[in-house]
Amino acid sequence: MNILILGAGALGAYLGGRLLEAGQDVSFFVREKRATQLTSEGLKIHSPEGNFECREVTIYTSPDKVRNIDLVILAVKGYHLDQVIPQVQSIVQQTGAFVLPLLNGMEHMERLQQAVGKERVIGGFASIIATLNEQGHVEHTSGSSTFKFGVLHDQQTEICEQLEGLRTQVKTKLVREESILKSMWKKYIFITAFSGVTSAMQLPSGFIASTKATFAVAKRVIHEMTMLAGQEGIILTDQEVENVTKTLLGFKKDATSSMHQDLRKGLPIEVEHLHGGALRLAGKHHAEVPVIETLYGILKPYENGRP
């Protein structure tokens, strides 16, 4: 299986590196600046799951040059989606590849399905806390990483079986989910609370658990997001909601969200993709989500980086 990682930020570089480490045929599609950095620095991962370094990686910066790809793993931030959709379209048209997006949220799924066809877009998401240092090396700070995926169309069965077959070879958890849409919603519910609260208070996750009022805000976001999931036909049990809430308490005290890390660096943040997306869903269903709306208002000025 020939795999193209579109986007080599912390997420894409980590998964691509792990697949390279396992002997897979992996290439990267990146912007010119990142291509220059990868060429000079190589791909390096510092991780509790094991360090890895590859000095020479195959890099593309133009979709016209991409050939013989079976799977495109889309690992970009939500605010880059508009920019990359034409590139994804071109690559899929040239190669017939399937697309596995690892973006947070849900809005991107319909956008991609409209662009390349429902049969081409696999469900999936990532659970990892990682960032790039000044050299462009991956700093993986959570204890583990998980990448989940699942079939959304009968034509995707074979490619998902091939990806599942790699699970014993890679130093990360590759998990095939039968109910992938529900799992994606659980992640969306969690990340909207986790990223929103850590970024708004500009403090790591330990302050969510240690401050009763802050924990109540996070739980309220989970409640509002669970309601929106139900409006979209995804019904979570009380236990599933409780498990999402408990996840907030399971991090090390100094762990934090990728959004908070980007905010601290003065980089753009995914507030429009996550919280804005939730507000659009609320509008669609004529629902009230006051806590999400408040977080959105607090974080919106930082959308394009620190003012």
N, C-alpha and C positions, 0 to 999 in steps of 0.2 A: 504493500500500500504506500503510495506517494502522498505525503502530507505537506500542505503549505500552511504555515502560520502567518496569518495576516495581522500584523501588529506585533512588535517585539518590545513592549513595555515589560513590567515585572511579570505579569500573568503569561503573556505569550512567550517570553524568553524562558520562563521557568518550565512550562509544559513542553515547549519545543526542545529545551535542553534535556529534559528527562527522556523524551522520545529518542533523541540523538544518542543519549547514553545507552539506550536499550538496542541500538543498532538499526533504528528505523531510518527510512529515507525522508528527511525533513529539510525543507527550505523555508525561507522567511521573505515576506513581502513587507517592506518598510519604506519610510520616507528617506530622502537623501541624507539628512543629518544623522539619523539613526544608522543608516547603512555605513556611513563613514566611521562612526563610533564602533560598530561591530567589526568592521574590517581592521581597525587599529587595535582594539582592545580584546577582540574575541568575545565569545559568550561565556560568562562565568556565573556560577550559582554558589552562594553561601547559604547552607540550609541544614537544619536539624536532621533532614532526611538524607543528608550526604552532600558534600561539595562536588561540583563538576565544572570542568573547563573544556572548551573546544575552541581552538585558535582559528580554525577556518570553517566558516559556514557559508552555505549557498544563499545568496541574497538577490532579490529582485526589487526593482524600484518602478518598473513599468509593467502593466498587465500584458502588454503585447509580447513580452519575452517568456511568459509563463506557459509551460507545456507539461503534459503527462502528469496531471494532478488528479488524485482520486477524492481527496478530502481537503477542504479549506476550513481551518479552525480560525474563526474570527475572534480576535482577542484585543479589541480596541475599546476605548472609553465610549460611553453613550454619546458624548458631544462630538465624536468623530464619525458617527454613523452616516450622516448626509454625505460626507466627503468620500467614504469608502464604498458606498452602495454601487456607484458606476463601475468601480474597479472589480467588485465582486461579480457584478453582471458580466463584465467582459471575460473574466477568468472562467466563470461557469459556462458561458457560451463557447469558449475555445476548448474547454477540457471535458465538459460534462460532469464536473465534480459536484459532490454534495457539500453543503455548508453547515458547519456546527458552530453556532454563535455562543460565546461565553459571556455575553454582556449581562449586566444586572438589569432588573426590570422586566417588562413584558411587551412594551410597545414595539420594540425592534423586530419581534417575530413577524407581525403582520407586514411591516415594511419590507422585510427581506423576502417573505413569501410572495408579495406582490412583485418584487423585482426579479426573482429567479424561478418562481413556481413553488407551490406548496410541497411538491414531492421532493424538492431539493433541500429543504431546510429541516435539519434535525433539531430536536429539543436538547437543551443542555445548559449547564452553568458550572461555575467554579467556586470552591470554598478555600480560600487561601489569603493570608495576610503577608504581603510582600511589597517591596518598593525597589527602585533603582537608586544606586548611589551615584556619586558624581562621575564615576568612570563608566556608568551604564551597566554595572554588575548587579545581579539580582541579590537582594538581601531578604531572605525568607525568614520571617520572625514568628510565625505561628508554629506550633509543634508538628503539624502535619498539613497535608493538602489533599483535597478531594476534587475530582472532576466527574460530574455526573452527566449522562446522556441517555437518550431514548428515542425510539421510533415514533414518528408522527404520521408516517405514510408507509404503506406496504413496500414501496420501492426502496425504503431505507434499511430494510432488515439485514441484507447482506453486509453493507458497510458497517452497520452497528455490531454485527457479529465479529467482523474483522477487528474492530476497535476493542471490543470486549476481550478478544483473544490476546491482547497485549497486556492485560492487567497483571499477570504474574511476572512480567519482564521489566516493568517500569517502577521507579522508586517514588511512586505517588499512587493514590487510590483512584483507579479508573472503575467507575460503577455504572452499570447499565440499569436504568430504572424503567419499570413497566408503566408507572404512572408519572411520567416525566413532567407533564404540565403542573400537576399538583406539587411536585417537588420544586419546580421553578417558582411557583407562587410562595411556597414556604420560605425560600431564599429571599424573594422580593419583600415579603413581610418583615423578615429579620433584618435585612440590610437597610431598609428604610428607617427602622427604629435605631439600629446600631450606628449607622453612618450619620443619621440626622442628629441624634443626641450627642455623640462624641464631638461632632463638628460644631454644634451650637454652643456647647459648654467649653469647647477647645481644651478638653481634658481626656485622658485615656479611660478605658472601660471600667477600671476599678471604681471610679466615682459614680458610675451608674448604680452599682450594687451597694455602695457604702452610704449613699444619700437617698433617703426614703422618697423625698419629693421628686428627685430625678428619675428614680426607678418607676415611679407612678407615671411619669410622662412617657417613658419608654413603653410601658405596658399599654398605655392609651393608644400609642401609635400602632402597636400590634393589634389592638382591638379594632381600630379604624381600618387597617389594612385587611384584616380577616373578613370584615364586613364587605369590603370591595371585592375580595376573592369570591365570596358567596354570590354577589351580584353578577359575577362573570361565570357562575356555574361551578366553581371550585369550593366544595364544602369541606371544611376542616373540623375534626372532632375536637372536643374540649381538651383531650389529652394531647393532641397534635399542637394546639395553641399553647398549652402549658409547656410542651417541649421546646417550642420556639422561644418562649419567655426564659426558660432555664438556660438556654444557650447563651443568653446575655451575661449570665453569671459564671460561665465556665472559662472565661479567658483569664490570663494573667493580669494582674492589676495594671501593669504598664502597657498592655496591648491596646491597640486602637484600630480604627477603621482606615481603609485606604483613602476615603474622602477626607478624613481628618489629617492624614499624612500629607495629602495634596494641598490642603488648606494651609498647613504650617509652612509648606514650601513656597506658598504664593502661586500655586499652579491652578488651572481651571478645575472645577469640581462638577460632579454629575447630578447636581441638585435638580436640574430641569428634567433629566432622564428619569430620575427616581421619584422625587417628591412632586415635581411638575406632572409627571405621568400619572401619579396617584390622583392629583387634583383633576386631571382631565377625565379619568375614569369616574371620579365622584360627580363631575358635571354631567357625564353621560347618563348616570343612574340617578341624578337629582338627590345625591347623598351629601351629608354634612361630615366633614373631616377636619374639625377645627385645630387639632394639635398638629396634624401634618401641614395644614395651611400656615400655622404659626412658624414651624420649622422652615418651611419654604421661604417665608418672608424674611426670616433672619439670615438665611444662607444665600438668598438670591443675589445680593450685591457682590458675592465672591465667585459667581458663576464663571467668569472669565479670568480668574486669578485675583490676587489681592489688589484692591483698588488703589 
